[in-house]
Amino acid sequence: MPDFQTNFDQLKKSNVIPDIEESFLPTPVRDAIANLSDDEIAVLTNISQRTGSHIYLNKDHSVICGF
């Protein structure tokens, strides 16, 4: 069963969300991260590694995907 902390740590370690601090995440984003499957984590990691893209928060704490 996926959970937020495990998924967050995997995304952070794989550089998908390099600059995101856990405490700044809005509840809907935390929920989305918590519900990611292993396959979805793998896709995000693969995209990040192949393209150099990552996910970050803008100054309003909105989630932005940088490609």
CHARMM-style PDB file with segment names, atoms N, HN, CA, C and O in Angstrom:
ATOM      1  N   MET     1       0.847  -1.174   0.000  1.00  0.00      PROA
ATOM      2  CA  MET     1       0.000   0.000   0.000  1.00  0.00      PROA
ATOM      3  C   MET     1       0.897   1.244   0.000  1.00  0.00      PROA
ATOM      4  O   MET     1       1.768   1.387   0.858  1.00  0.00      PROA
ATOM      5  N   PRO     2       0.681   2.126  -0.954  1.00  0.00      PROA
ATOM      6  CA  PRO     2       1.505   3.336  -0.987  1.00  0.00      PROA
ATOM      7  C   PRO     2       1.223   4.251   0.196  1.00  0.00      PROA
ATOM      8  O   PRO     2       0.132   4.240   0.766  1.00  0.00      PROA
ATOM      9  N   ASP     3       2.210   5.028   0.545  1.00  0.00      PROA
ATOM     10  HN  ASP     3       3.097   5.037   0.082  1.00  0.00      PROA
ATOM     11  CA  ASP     3       2.003   6.025   1.597  1.00  0.00      PROA
ATOM     12  C   ASP     3       2.807   7.268   1.254  1.00  0.00      PROA
ATOM     13  O   ASP     3       3.748   7.208   0.464  1.00  0.00      PROA
ATOM     14  N   PHE     4       2.438   8.384   1.843  1.00  0.00      PROA
ATOM     15  HN  PHE     4       1.672   8.433   2.485  1.00  0.00      PROA
ATOM     16  CA  PHE     4       3.066   9.657   1.499  1.00  0.00      PROA
ATOM     17  C   PHE     4       4.568   9.633   1.735  1.00  0.00      PROA
ATOM     18  O   PHE     4       5.333   9.951   0.825  1.00  0.00      PROA
ATOM     19  N   GLN     5       5.006   9.269   2.920  1.00  0.00      PROA
ATOM     20  HN  GLN     5       4.384   9.011   3.659  1.00  0.00      PROA
ATOM     21  CA  GLN     5       6.421   9.401   3.263  1.00  0.00      PROA
ATOM     22  C   GLN     5       7.309   8.555   2.372  1.00  0.00      PROA
ATOM     23  O   GLN     5       8.348   9.025   1.909  1.00  0.00      PROA
ATOM     24  N   THR     6       6.918   7.324   2.127  1.00  0.00      PROA
ATOM     25  HN  THR     6       6.074   6.942   2.503  1.00  0.00      PROA
ATOM     26  CA  THR     6       7.710   6.450   1.265  1.00  0.00      PROA
ATOM     27  C   THR     6       7.793   7.028  -0.144  1.00  0.00      PROA
ATOM     28  O   THR     6       8.874   7.106  -0.726  1.00  0.00      PROA
ATOM     29  N   ASN     7       6.652   7.432  -0.687  1.00  0.00      PROA
ATOM     30  HN  ASN     7       5.773   7.369  -0.214  1.00  0.00      PROA
ATOM     31  CA  ASN     7       6.628   7.976  -2.042  1.00  0.00      PROA
ATOM     32  C   ASN     7       7.389   9.297  -2.123  1.00  0.00      PROA
ATOM     33  O   ASN     7       8.141   9.527  -3.070  1.00  0.00      PROA
ATOM     34  N   PHE     8       7.195  10.161  -1.133  1.00  0.00      PROA
ATOM     35  HN  PHE     8       6.584   9.975  -0.363  1.00  0.00      PROA
ATOM     36  CA  PHE     8       7.905  11.442  -1.111  1.00  0.00      PROA
ATOM     37  C   PHE     8       9.411  11.201  -1.095  1.00  0.00      PROA
ATOM     38  O   PHE     8      10.148  11.832  -1.853  1.00  0.00      PROA
ATOM     39  N   ASP     9       9.864  10.310  -0.254  1.00  0.00      PROA
ATOM     40  HN  ASP     9       9.265   9.797   0.362  1.00  0.00      PROA
ATOM     41  CA  ASP     9      11.299  10.011  -0.150  1.00  0.00      PROA
ATOM     42  C   ASP     9      11.845   9.467  -1.473  1.00  0.00      PROA
ATOM     43  O   ASP     9      12.947   9.829  -1.886  1.00  0.00      PROA
ATOM     44  N   GLN    10      11.079   8.602  -2.136  1.00  0.00      PROA
ATOM     45  HN  GLN    10      10.184   8.308  -1.801  1.00  0.00      PROA
ATOM     46  CA  GLN    10      11.514   8.055  -3.427  1.00  0.00      PROA
ATOM     47  C   GLN    10      11.619   9.159  -4.475  1.00  0.00      PROA
ATOM     48  O   GLN    10      12.595   9.215  -5.222  1.00  0.00      PROA
ATOM     49  N   LEU    11      10.625  10.032  -4.532  1.00  0.00      PROA
ATOM     50  HN  LEU    11       9.832   9.986  -3.925  1.00  0.00      PROA
ATOM     51  CA  LEU    11      10.641  11.119  -5.507  1.00  0.00      PROA
ATOM     52  C   LEU    11      11.772  12.094  -5.224  1.00  0.00      PROA
ATOM     53  O   LEU    11      12.414  12.583  -6.153  1.00  0.00      PROA
ATOM     54  N   LYS    12      12.021  12.379  -3.970  1.00  0.00      PROA
ATOM     55  HN  LYS    12      11.500  11.981  -3.214  1.00  0.00      PROA
ATOM     56  CA  LYS    12      13.106  13.286  -3.576  1.00  0.00      PROA
ATOM     57  C   LYS    12      14.463  12.675  -3.937  1.00  0.00      PROA
ATOM     58  O   LYS    12      15.317  13.344  -4.519  1.00  0.00      PROA
ATOM     59  N   LYS    13      14.650  11.409  -3.589  1.00  0.00      PROA
ATOM     60  HN  LYS    13      13.956  10.866  -3.116  1.00  0.00      PROA
ATOM     61  CA  LYS    13      15.919  10.719  -3.838  1.00  0.00      PROA
ATOM     62  C   LYS    13      16.211  10.613  -5.334  1.00  0.00      PROA
ATOM     63  O   LYS    13      17.367  10.697  -5.748  1.00  0.00      PROA
ATOM     64  N   SER    14      15.176  10.431  -6.139  1.00  0.00      PROA
ATOM     65  HN  SER    14      14.237  10.363  -5.803  1.00  0.00      PROA
ATOM     66  CA  SER    14      15.377  10.263  -7.581  1.00  0.00      PROA
ATOM     67  C   SER    14      15.401  11.597  -8.328  1.00  0.00      PROA
ATOM     68  O   SER    14      15.459  11.617  -9.557  1.00  0.00      PROA
ATOM     69  N   ASN    15      15.356  12.708  -7.597  1.00  0.00      PROA
ATOM     70  HN  ASN    15      15.308  12.692  -6.598  1.00  0.00      PROA
ATOM     71  CA  ASN    15      15.464  14.057  -8.150  1.00  0.00      PROA
ATOM     72  C   ASN    15      14.244  14.493  -8.954  1.00  0.00      PROA
ATOM     73  O   ASN    15      14.335  15.423  -9.756  1.00  0.00      PROA
ATOM     74  N   VAL    16      13.110  13.839  -8.753  1.00  0.00      PROA
ATOM     75  HN  VAL    16      13.035  13.084  -8.102  1.00  0.00      PROA
ATOM     76  CA  VAL    16      11.871  14.263  -9.406  1.00  0.00      PROA
ATOM     77  C   VAL    16      11.368  15.547  -8.755  1.00  0.00      PROA
ATOM     78  O   VAL    16      10.830  16.423  -9.432  1.00  0.00      PROA
ATOM     79  N   ILE    17      11.542  15.655  -7.450  1.00  0.00      PROA
ATOM     80  HN  ILE    17      11.979  14.943  -6.900  1.00  0.00      PROA
ATOM     81  CA  ILE    17      11.112  16.846  -6.699  1.00  0.00      PROA
ATOM     82  C   ILE    17      12.275  17.372  -5.862  1.00  0.00      PROA
ATOM     83  O   ILE    17      12.203  17.381  -4.633  1.00  0.00      PROA
ATOM     84  N   PRO    18      13.338  17.806  -6.520  1.00  0.00      PROA
ATOM     85  CA  PRO    18      14.558  18.145  -5.781  1.00  0.00      PROA
ATOM     86  C   PRO    18      14.435  19.320  -4.826  1.00  0.00      PROA
ATOM     87  O   PRO    18      15.088  19.332  -3.782  1.00  0.00      PROA
ATOM     88  N   ASP    19      13.616  20.303  -5.157  1.00  0.00      PROA
ATOM     89  HN  ASP    19      13.085  20.293  -6.004  1.00  0.00      PROA
ATOM     90  CA  ASP    19      13.574  21.528  -4.370  1.00  0.00      PROA
ATOM     91  C   ASP    19      12.332  21.674  -3.509  1.00  0.00      PROA
ATOM     92  O   ASP    19      12.099  22.739  -2.938  1.00  0.00      PROA
ATOM     93  N   ILE    20      11.546  20.639  -3.407  1.00  0.00      PROA
ATOM     94  HN  ILE    20      11.735  19.773  -3.870  1.00  0.00      PROA
ATOM     95  CA  ILE    20      10.293  20.731  -2.663  1.00  0.00      PROA
ATOM     96  C   ILE    20      10.503  20.289  -1.225  1.00  0.00      PROA
ATOM     97  O   ILE    20      11.016  19.202  -0.962  1.00  0.00      PROA
ATOM     98  N   GLU    21      10.102  21.142  -0.307  1.00  0.00      PROA
ATOM     99  HN  GLU    21       9.685  22.026  -0.521  1.00  0.00      PROA
ATOM    100  CA  GLU    21      10.138  20.805   1.109  1.00  0.00      PROA
ATOM    101  C   GLU    21       8.780  20.226   1.502  1.00  0.00      PROA
ATOM    102  O   GLU    21       7.731  20.761   1.141  1.00  0.00      PROA
ATOM    103  N   GLU    22       8.821  19.162   2.221  1.00  0.00      PROA
ATOM    104  HN  GLU    22       9.672  18.728   2.514  1.00  0.00      PROA
ATOM    105  CA  GLU    22       7.606  18.451   2.624  1.00  0.00      PROA
ATOM    106  C   GLU    22       6.588  19.370   3.303  1.00  0.00      PROA
ATOM    107  O   GLU    22       5.388  19.262   3.050  1.00  0.00      PROA
ATOM    108  N   SER    23       7.052  20.245   4.139  1.00  0.00      PROA
ATOM    109  HN  SER    23       8.027  20.333   4.345  1.00  0.00      PROA
ATOM    110  CA  SER    23       6.150  21.096   4.917  1.00  0.00      PROA
ATOM    111  C   SER    23       5.400  22.125   4.065  1.00  0.00      PROA
ATOM    112  O   SER    23       4.396  22.674   4.519  1.00  0.00      PROA
ATOM    113  N   PHE    24       5.859  22.394   2.853  1.00  0.00      PROA
ATOM    114  HN  PHE    24       6.675  21.948   2.484  1.00  0.00      PROA
ATOM    115  CA  PHE    24       5.211  23.378   1.989  1.00  0.00      PROA
ATOM    116  C   PHE    24       4.120  22.784   1.103  1.00  0.00      PROA
ATOM    117  O   PHE    24       3.413  23.526   0.421  1.00  0.00      PROA
ATOM    118  N   LEU    25       3.975  21.479   1.101  1.00  0.00      PROA
ATOM    119  HN  LEU    25       4.550  20.877   1.655  1.00  0.00      PROA
ATOM    120  CA  LEU    25       3.018  20.843   0.198  1.00  0.00      PROA
ATOM    121  C   LEU    25       1.580  21.030   0.655  1.00  0.00      PROA
ATOM    122  O   LEU    25       1.251  20.743   1.806  1.00  0.00      PROA
ATOM    123  N   PRO    26       0.720  21.510  -0.242  1.00  0.00      PROA
ATOM    124  CA  PRO    26      -0.693  21.603   0.103  1.00  0.00      PROA
ATOM    125  C   PRO    26      -1.297  20.196   0.220  1.00  0.00      PROA
ATOM    126  O   PRO    26      -0.772  19.241  -0.352  1.00  0.00      PROA
ATOM    127  N   THR    27      -2.374  20.082   0.948  1.00  0.00      PROA
ATOM    128  HN  THR    27      -2.800  20.858   1.413  1.00  0.00      PROA
ATOM    129  CA  THR    27      -3.005  18.778   1.193  1.00  0.00      PROA
ATOM    130  C   THR    27      -3.318  18.002  -0.082  1.00  0.00      PROA
ATOM    131  O   THR    27      -3.034  16.806  -0.129  1.00  0.00      PROA
ATOM    132  N   PRO    28      -3.886  18.615  -1.116  1.00  0.00      PROA
ATOM    133  CA  PRO    28      -4.164  17.828  -2.333  1.00  0.00      PROA
ATOM    134  C   PRO    28      -2.911  17.226  -2.968  1.00  0.00      PROA
ATOM    135  O   PRO    28      -2.958  16.130  -3.526  1.00  0.00      PROA
ATOM    136  N   VAL    29      -1.794  17.945  -2.881  1.00  0.00      PROA
ATOM    137  HN  VAL    29      -1.756  18.836  -2.428  1.00  0.00      PROA
ATOM    138  CA  VAL    29      -0.544  17.422  -3.437  1.00  0.00      PROA
ATOM    139  C   VAL    29      -0.027  16.276  -2.571  1.00  0.00      PROA
ATOM    140  O   VAL    29       0.438  15.262  -3.092  1.00  0.00      PROA
ATOM    141  N   ARG    30      -0.107  16.434  -1.270  1.00  0.00      PROA
ATOM    142  HN  ARG    30      -0.485  17.258  -0.848  1.00  0.00      PROA
ATOM    143  CA  ARG    30       0.294  15.348  -0.360  1.00  0.00      PROA
ATOM    144  C   ARG    30      -0.532  14.098  -0.640  1.00  0.00      PROA
ATOM    145  O   ARG    30       0.000  12.989  -0.680  1.00  0.00      PROA
ATOM    146  N   ASP    31      -1.839  14.286  -0.836  1.00  0.00      PROA
ATOM    147  HN  ASP    31      -2.271  15.187  -0.804  1.00  0.00      PROA
ATOM    148  CA  ASP    31      -2.722  13.153  -1.124  1.00  0.00      PROA
ATOM    149  C   ASP    31      -2.355  12.486  -2.448  1.00  0.00      PROA
ATOM    150  O   ASP    31      -2.349  11.260  -2.558  1.00  0.00      PROA
ATOM    151  N   ALA    32      -2.047  13.317  -3.455  1.00  0.00      PROA
ATOM    152  HN  ALA    32      -2.051  14.313  -3.365  1.00  0.00      PROA
ATOM    153  CA  ALA    32      -1.664  12.761  -4.755  1.00  0.00      PROA
ATOM    154  C   ALA    32      -0.377  11.949  -4.642  1.00  0.00      PROA
ATOM    155  O   ALA    32      -0.281  10.854  -5.196  1.00  0.00      PROA
ATOM    156  N   ILE    33       0.599  12.474  -3.936  1.00  0.00      PROA
ATOM    157  HN  ILE    33       0.521  13.364  -3.485  1.00  0.00      PROA
ATOM    158  CA  ILE    33       1.860  11.747  -3.738  1.00  0.00      PROA
ATOM    159  C   ILE    33       1.612  10.454  -2.969  1.00  0.00      PROA
ATOM    160  O   ILE    33       2.175   9.412  -3.303  1.00  0.00      PROA
ATOM    161  N   ALA    34       0.779  10.522  -1.953  1.00  0.00      PROA
ATOM    162  HN  ALA    34       0.322  11.370  -1.682  1.00  0.00      PROA
ATOM    163  CA  ALA    34       0.488   9.332  -1.143  1.00  0.00      PROA
ATOM    164  C   ALA    34      -0.149   8.221  -1.951  1.00  0.00      PROA
ATOM    165  O   ALA    34       0.039   7.044  -1.644  1.00  0.00      PROA
ATOM    166  N   ASN    35      -0.903   8.579  -2.983  1.00  0.00      PROA
ATOM    167  HN  ASN    35      -1.056   9.535  -3.233  1.00  0.00      PROA
ATOM    168  CA  ASN    35      -1.635   7.586  -3.764  1.00  0.00      PROA
ATOM    169  C   ASN    35      -0.925   7.133  -5.031  1.00  0.00      PROA
ATOM    170  O   ASN    35      -1.501   6.383  -5.819  1.00  0.00      PROA
ATOM    171  N   LEU    36       0.312   7.571  -5.246  1.00  0.00      PROA
ATOM    172  HN  LEU    36       0.780   8.181  -4.606  1.00  0.00      PROA
ATOM    173  CA  LEU    36       1.055   7.124  -6.416  1.00  0.00      PROA
ATOM    174  C   LEU    36       1.427   5.653  -6.269  1.00  0.00      PROA
ATOM    175  O   LEU    36       1.863   5.214  -5.204  1.00  0.00      PROA
ATOM    176  N   SER    37       1.253   4.909  -7.340  1.00  0.00      PROA
ATOM    177  HN  SER    37       0.899   5.266  -8.205  1.00  0.00      PROA
ATOM    178  CA  SER    37       1.657   3.505  -7.337  1.00  0.00      PROA
ATOM    179  C   SER    37       3.154   3.410  -7.652  1.00  0.00      PROA
ATOM    180  O   SER    37       3.772   4.389  -8.069  1.00  0.00      PROA
ATOM    181  N   ASP    38       3.716   2.239  -7.452  1.00  0.00      PROA
ATOM    182  HN  ASP    38       3.213   1.444  -7.114  1.00  0.00      PROA
ATOM    183  CA  ASP    38       5.127   2.027  -7.783  1.00  0.00      PROA
ATOM    184  C   ASP    38       5.374   2.282  -9.265  1.00  0.00      PROA
ATOM    185  O   ASP    38       6.406   2.842  -9.636  1.00  0.00      PROA
ATOM    186  N   ASP    39       4.432   1.873 -10.114  1.00  0.00      PROA
ATOM    187  HN  ASP    39       3.594   1.418  -9.812  1.00  0.00      PROA
ATOM    188  CA  ASP    39       4.578   2.099 -11.549  1.00  0.00      PROA
ATOM    189  C   ASP    39       4.565   3.585 -11.883  1.00  0.00      PROA
ATOM    190  O   ASP    39       5.327   4.029 -12.742  1.00  0.00      PROA
ATOM    191  N   GLU    40       3.722   4.353 -11.226  1.00  0.00      PROA
ATOM    192  HN  GLU    40       3.103   3.993 -10.528  1.00  0.00      PROA
ATOM    193  CA  GLU    40       3.666   5.800 -11.466  1.00  0.00      PROA
ATOM    194  C   GLU    40       4.942   6.488 -10.992  1.00  0.00      PROA
ATOM    195  O   GLU    40       5.438   7.405 -11.646  1.00  0.00      PROA
ATOM    196  N   ILE    41       5.464   6.048  -9.867  1.00  0.00      PROA
ATOM    197  HN  ILE    41       5.061   5.303  -9.336  1.00  0.00      PROA
ATOM    198  CA  ILE    41       6.743   6.579  -9.374  1.00  0.00      PROA
ATOM    199  C   ILE    41       7.840   6.276 -10.395  1.00  0.00      PROA
ATOM    200  O   ILE    41       8.679   7.126 -10.691  1.00  0.00      PROA
ATOM    201  N   ALA    42       7.819   5.062 -10.925  1.00  0.00      PROA
ATOM    202  HN  ALA    42       7.137   4.371 -10.685  1.00  0.00      PROA
ATOM    203  CA  ALA    42       8.830   4.665 -11.910  1.00  0.00      PROA
ATOM    204  C   ALA    42       8.741   5.526 -13.167  1.00  0.00      PROA
ATOM    205  O   ALA    42       9.772   5.905 -13.723  1.00  0.00      PROA
ATOM    206  N   VAL    43       7.538   5.840 -13.621  1.00  0.00      PROA
ATOM    207  HN  VAL    43       6.701   5.532 -13.169  1.00  0.00      PROA
ATOM    208  CA  VAL    43       7.371   6.691 -14.806  1.00  0.00      PROA
ATOM    209  C   VAL    43       7.921   8.088 -14.536  1.00  0.00      PROA
ATOM    210  O   VAL    43       8.657   8.633 -15.359  1.00  0.00      PROA
ATOM    211  N   LEU    44       7.573   8.671 -13.395  1.00  0.00      PROA
ATOM    212  HN  LEU    44       6.975   8.229 -12.726  1.00  0.00      PROA
ATOM    213  CA  LEU    44       8.071  10.005 -13.053  1.00  0.00      PROA
ATOM    214  C   LEU    44       9.595  10.018 -12.942  1.00  0.00      PROA
ATOM    215  O   LEU    44      10.247  10.957 -13.399  1.00  0.00      PROA
ATOM    216  N   THR    45      10.149   8.986 -12.342  1.00  0.00      PROA
ATOM    217  HN  THR    45       9.619   8.224 -11.971  1.00  0.00      PROA
ATOM    218  CA  THR    45      11.599   8.869 -12.214  1.00  0.00      PROA
ATOM    219  C   THR    45      12.252   8.748 -13.583  1.00  0.00      PROA
ATOM    220  O   THR    45      13.269   9.390 -13.849  1.00  0.00      PROA
ATOM    221  N   ASN    46      11.675   7.933 -14.446  1.00  0.00      PROA
ATOM    222  HN  ASN    46      10.850   7.412 -14.230  1.00  0.00      PROA
ATOM    223  CA  ASN    46      12.212   7.734 -15.788  1.00  0.00      PROA
ATOM    224  C   ASN    46      12.189   9.041 -16.579  1.00  0.00      PROA
ATOM    225  O   ASN    46      13.169   9.379 -17.243  1.00  0.00      PROA
ATOM    226  N   ILE    47      11.088   9.772 -16.511  1.00  0.00      PROA
ATOM    227  HN  ILE    47      10.293   9.497 -15.971  1.00  0.00      PROA
ATOM    228  CA  ILE    47      10.991  11.059 -17.204  1.00  0.00      PROA
ATOM    229  C   ILE    47      12.065  12.013 -16.685  1.00  0.00      PROA
ATOM    230  O   ILE    47      12.744  12.681 -17.464  1.00  0.00      PROA
ATOM    231  N   SER    48      12.207  12.069 -15.379  1.00  0.00      PROA
ATOM    232  HN  SER    48      11.655  11.526 -14.746  1.00  0.00      PROA
ATOM    233  CA  SER    48      13.195  12.958 -14.780  1.00  0.00      PROA
ATOM    234  C   SER    48      14.613  12.612 -15.232  1.00  0.00      PROA
ATOM    235  O   SER    48      15.391  13.500 -15.581  1.00  0.00      PROA
ATOM    236  N   GLN    49      14.943  11.336 -15.227  1.00  0.00      PROA
ATOM    237  HN  GLN    49      14.311  10.615 -14.944  1.00  0.00      PROA
ATOM    238  CA  GLN    49      16.292  10.910 -15.587  1.00  0.00      PROA
ATOM    239  C   GLN    49      16.588  11.115 -17.065  1.00  0.00      PROA
ATOM    240  O   GLN    49      17.704  11.480 -17.434  1.00  0.00      PROA
ATOM    241  N   ARG    50      15.601  10.883 -17.903  1.00  0.00      PROA
ATOM    242  HN  ARG    50      14.695  10.587 -17.604  1.00  0.00      PROA
ATOM    243  CA  ARG    50      15.830  10.985 -19.352  1.00  0.00      PROA
ATOM    244  C   ARG    50      15.775  12.411 -19.875  1.00  0.00      PROA
ATOM    245  O   ARG    50      16.446  12.735 -20.854  1.00  0.00      PROA
ATOM    246  N   THR    51      14.994  13.257 -19.244  1.00  0.00      PROA
ATOM    247  HN  THR    51      14.449  12.994 -18.448  1.00  0.00      PROA
ATOM    248  CA  THR    51      14.797  14.604 -19.775  1.00  0.00      PROA
ATOM    249  C   THR    51      15.396  15.698 -18.892  1.00  0.00      PROA
ATOM    250  O   THR    51      15.535  16.839 -19.333  1.00  0.00      PROA
ATOM    251  N   GLY    52      15.744  15.368 -17.674  1.00  0.00      PROA
ATOM    252  HN  GLY    52      15.631  14.441 -17.315  1.00  0.00      PROA
ATOM    253  CA  GLY    52      16.234  16.380 -16.750  1.00  0.00      PROA
ATOM    254  C   GLY    52      15.124  17.231 -16.159  1.00  0.00      PROA
ATOM    255  O   GLY    52      15.388  18.244 -15.512  1.00  0.00      PROA
ATOM    256  N   SER    53      13.886  16.822 -16.381  1.00  0.00      PROA
ATOM    257  HN  SER    53      13.671  15.999 -16.906  1.00  0.00      PROA
ATOM    258  CA  SER    53      12.758  17.600 -15.853  1.00  0.00      PROA
ATOM    259  C   SER    53      12.543  17.264 -14.385  1.00  0.00      PROA
ATOM    260  O   SER    53      12.987  16.229 -13.887  1.00  0.00      PROA
ATOM    261  N   HSD    54      11.856  18.161 -13.717  1.00  0.00      PROA
ATOM    262  HN  HSD    54      11.495  19.001 -14.121  1.00  0.00      PROA
ATOM    263  CA  HSD    54      11.515  17.931 -12.321  1.00  0.00      PROA
ATOM    264  C   HSD    54      10.256  18.702 -11.980  1.00  0.00      PROA
ATOM    265  O   HSD    54       9.794  19.529 -12.767  1.00  0.00      PROA
ATOM    266  N   ILE    55       9.705  18.437 -10.820  1.00  0.00      PROA
ATOM    267  HN  ILE    55      10.080  17.766 -10.181  1.00  0.00      PROA
ATOM    268  CA  ILE    55       8.486  19.081 -10.354  1.00  0.00      PROA
ATOM    269  C   ILE    55       8.864  20.019  -9.217  1.00  0.00      PROA
ATOM    270  O   ILE    55       9.634  19.651  -8.330  1.00  0.00      PROA
ATOM    271  N   TYR    56       8.330  21.211  -9.246  1.00  0.00      PROA
ATOM    272  HN  TYR    56       7.705  21.510  -9.966  1.00  0.00      PROA
ATOM    273  CA  TYR    56       8.626  22.174  -8.187  1.00  0.00      PROA
ATOM    274  C   TYR    56       7.382  22.983  -7.867  1.00  0.00      PROA
ATOM    275  O   TYR    56       6.379  22.899  -8.575  1.00  0.00      PROA
ATOM    276  N   LEU    57       7.448  23.765  -6.802  1.00  0.00      PROA
ATOM    277  HN  LEU    57       8.264  23.833  -6.226  1.00  0.00      PROA
ATOM    278  CA  LEU    57       6.353  24.645  -6.399  1.00  0.00      PROA
ATOM    279  C   LEU    57       6.731  26.079  -6.733  1.00  0.00      PROA
ATOM    280  O   LEU    57       7.870  26.494  -6.518  1.00  0.00      PROA
ATOM    281  N   ASN    58       5.767  26.842  -7.264  1.00  0.00      PROA
ATOM    282  HN  ASN    58       4.842  26.505  -7.439  1.00  0.00      PROA
ATOM    283  CA  ASN    58       6.042  28.256  -7.501  1.00  0.00      PROA
ATOM    284  C   ASN    58       5.826  29.043  -6.212  1.00  0.00      PROA
ATOM    285  O   ASN    58       5.544  28.450  -5.171  1.00  0.00      PROA
ATOM    286  N   LYS    59       5.951  30.348  -6.264  1.00  0.00      PROA
ATOM    287  HN  LYS    59       6.180  30.830  -7.109  1.00  0.00      PROA
ATOM    288  CA  LYS    59       5.874  31.158  -5.047  1.00  0.00      PROA
ATOM    289  C   LYS    59       4.517  31.079  -4.359  1.00  0.00      PROA
ATOM    290  O   LYS    59       4.404  31.370  -3.168  1.00  0.00      PROA
ATOM    291  N   ASP    60       3.480  30.683  -5.109  1.00  0.00      PROA
ATOM    292  HN  ASP    60       3.572  30.447  -6.076  1.00  0.00      PROA
ATOM    293  CA  ASP    60       2.148  30.519  -4.529  1.00  0.00      PROA
ATOM    294  C   ASP    60       1.892  29.076  -4.105  1.00  0.00      PROA
ATOM    295  O   ASP    60       0.766  28.700  -3.782  1.00  0.00      PROA
ATOM    296  N   HSD    61       2.942  28.288  -4.112  1.00  0.00      PROA
ATOM    297  HN  HSD    61       3.857  28.594  -4.374  1.00  0.00      PROA
ATOM    298  CA  HSD    61       2.879  26.866  -3.750  1.00  0.00      PROA
ATOM    299  C   HSD    61       2.006  26.062  -4.702  1.00  0.00      PROA
ATOM    300  O   HSD    61       1.413  25.058  -4.307  1.00  0.00      PROA
ATOM    301  N   SER    62       1.923  26.502  -5.960  1.00  0.00      PROA
ATOM    302  HN  SER    62       2.404  27.317  -6.281  1.00  0.00      PROA
ATOM    303  CA  SER    62       1.259  25.726  -6.994  1.00  0.00      PROA
ATOM    304  C   SER    62       2.285  24.779  -7.590  1.00  0.00      PROA
ATOM    305  O   SER    62       3.454  25.138  -7.733  1.00  0.00      PROA
ATOM    306  N   VAL    63       1.863  23.593  -7.932  1.00  0.00      PROA
ATOM    307  HN  VAL    63       0.913  23.302  -7.816  1.00  0.00      PROA
ATOM    308  CA  VAL    63       2.770  22.595  -8.477  1.00  0.00      PROA
ATOM    309  C   VAL    63       3.007  22.877  -9.955  1.00  0.00      PROA
ATOM    310  O   VAL    63       2.062  23.054 -10.724  1.00  0.00      PROA
ATOM    311  N   ILE    64       4.266  22.915 -10.340  1.00  0.00      PROA
ATOM    312  HN  ILE    64       5.034  22.771  -9.715  1.00  0.00      PROA
ATOM    313  CA  ILE    64       4.668  23.185 -11.710  1.00  0.00      PROA
ATOM    314  C   ILE    64       5.610  22.057 -12.142  1.00  0.00      PROA
ATOM    315  O   ILE    64       6.453  21.606 -11.367  1.00  0.00      PROA
ATOM    316  N   CYS    65       5.456  21.622 -13.360  1.00  0.00      PROA
ATOM    317  HN  CYS    65       4.771  21.988 -13.990  1.00  0.00      PROA
ATOM    318  CA  CYS    65       6.383  20.614 -13.894  1.00  0.00      PROA
ATOM    319  C   CYS    65       7.345  21.325 -14.826  1.00  0.00      PROA
ATOM    320  O   CYS    65       6.920  21.925 -15.814  1.00  0.00      PROA
ATOM    321  N   GLY    66       8.619  21.267 -14.531  1.00  0.00      PROA
ATOM    322  HN  GLY    66       8.964  20.779 -13.729  1.00  0.00      PROA
ATOM    323  CA  GLY    66       9.621  21.919 -15.365  1.00  0.00      PROA
ATOM    324  C   GLY    66      10.224  20.947 -16.352  1.00  0.00      PROA
ATOM    325  O   GLY    66      10.828  19.947 -15.964  1.00  0.00      PROA
ATOM    326  N   PHE    67      10.062  21.240 -17.616  1.00  0.00      PROA
ATOM    327  HN  PHE    67       9.572  22.053 -17.931  1.00  0.00      PROA
ATOM    328  CA  PHE    67      10.670  20.404 -18.659  1.00  0.00      PROA
ATOM    329  C   PHE    67      11.778  21.161 -19.346  1.00  0.00      PROA
ATOM    330  OT1 PHE    67      12.416  20.631 -20.256  1.00  0.00      PROA
TER     331      PHE     67
END
